[in-house]
Amino acid sequence: MSSLSETIIVQISTLEKRLKNENILLEILKKRLTKKELKLLKLQSQRMDETIMCEQLKLTQDRLDEMKTTLRKKLNSEKLKQELML
């Protein structure tokens, strides 16, 4: 099982500094992401299969792909990146 911060590092294209600790990251993400996006990120950190993710989130495969894209865009926004870094 991978950690949440490792999953975020994979999602973010350029990261200048280290990320804050897991608890602080989780609090920031709770404020900035929707509940489903946060749950998706957690499922990705557990390396779940996409079919299981669809069942857990009650989404179709197309909608899951859209949500992954949206999540990646949000995590790559400069404002959120600054909040996540030390």
Secondary structure, DSSP 4 states (H G I P E B T S, - for coil): ---HHHHHHHH-S---S-B--HHHHHHHHHHHS-HHHHHHHHHHHTT--HHHHHHHHT--HHHHHHHHHHHHHHHTSHHHHHHHB-
